[in-house]
Each structure stands twice: as C-alpha cells, then as structure tokens.
C-alpha cells in the first residue's frame, strides 16, 4: 500500500506504537499518541521526504486519522 519511508516516518511520530507493534492501514494515529504538535512535525517530514506541499484542503485533521487516509492524501498531492 505505501512505501517504507512513509511507515518509518510515521513510526517516529507515533510515541505509543512500539517497534514490534503492527502498523495497519486503519491504525488510529491519535489513539497511539499523534497530537497537534506531532502532526506539524509529521507534516514537515512528509513535505521534505516526498517533495510535496500540503495545501489548505489537505490540512484537515481527518486526513491524519489513519495511515491509509494520510497515504491517500499524500498520494493525491504527488
């Protein structure tokens, strides 16, 4: 579904997800510790890694709900 850099980047910003915990498409990023400050840092990392710019419409908190929704948003920007 997504590439390895995406998962690695997300894992660094999800403090409650252990290194051996399953990383699934429907994982609730908020439930595993992604807060507003983490979203800003993650957003910056995604923009740098994928050479994209998140436009205002893409900054909706629902786009950061799960890895699947975030990957879909990122893919649309690419």
ABEGO torsion letter per residue (X at the ends): XBBAAAAAAAAAABAABBAABBBBAABBAAAAGBBAAAAAAAAAAAAAAAGBBBBAAAABAAAAABAAAAAAAAAAAX
